[in-house]
Amino acid sequence: MKKYNIINWFVVAVLFFSVAGCTTNNKGKAKGQTTSTATIDPLPSWNESKNKTDIINYLVAVTDKNSPDFIPVKDRIATFDNDGTIWSEQPAYFQLFFAIDEIKALAPQHPEWKNTQPFKAVLDNDMKTIAQSGERGLLKLVMVSHAGMSTRKFKSIVKIWADTAKNPTKHVLFTALVYKPMLELLIYLQANHFKTYIVSGGGLDFMRAIIPELYGIPSEQIIGSTGKTAYDYNNGDPVIIKLAQLDFIDDKDGKPININ
């Protein structure tokens, strides 16, 4: 199934109304990871191919102190994209479906949305009209579903969504749509003391709510796009409030800039 045409707009206008501030997961290991290099096939889901052989040979070489290719543990770093690389991006980015589901959840409080675009299109499951609403329409959806709340509340909402939401075409949890071969590669690298990073155009806050437990990558090793925030003392219970303003797009040239 082809992606909806809104994907490109979503990258620019939607994914990035999220911010840092999530609690760090210090486990640093994906589920099922051992603490030493596997003695059996470390990439069992991979086809027997030159790519697989090259990866294994590379890991052997860079972890052997007697090898000219040896890399000290402190210098072992591996970076990965996320959407379409480690988890699926079909039929559209997962964060777009989160925004749509949040609009639907808020709809009972906004009866006017039944006759107001692009909210009407969301309620009617009319993806074509959502796409035709363009960047302005998508921004409206994002402002309602991503902003105007604390980072703490946003993280909680995302985690609840991830535990229950299902992909509309595969009919399984979005979190089940992780590419097994790539997860094996992450585990293999982590077992060999590589510090693994996610560097994605996806929303930072959105990813940090899901990825640490799913991939075994700590929050501080997840780099993504951000929106602006504001501090609120909140009567002695300080919070960071998410604003409907873009801060930084962690995509294309933005990735090395943000890493730096």
CORZIHU-V151149 format. One line per field, one symbol per residue. psi: psi as a letter, one per 20 degrees, with the letter a starting at -180 (. if undefined). A space follows every 50 residues. Layout:
psi = ???
This chain:
psi = pqqqiigghhghigijlqrrjqppojgjprpjprjrpqiaoimhiqqorh gggggghghggijohiqijppqgijoppqqrfpiggrqkqirphhghggg hhghhihhimhihhjpqjhghghjknhghggiiahgghhggghghhrkrq hgggggggggghihqqpihhkrqhiilpoghhhhggggghhkkpopqpoq irpghggihghghgikpqhijopaqqrqrqpohlljmqqpppqlppfpom qchhghghg.
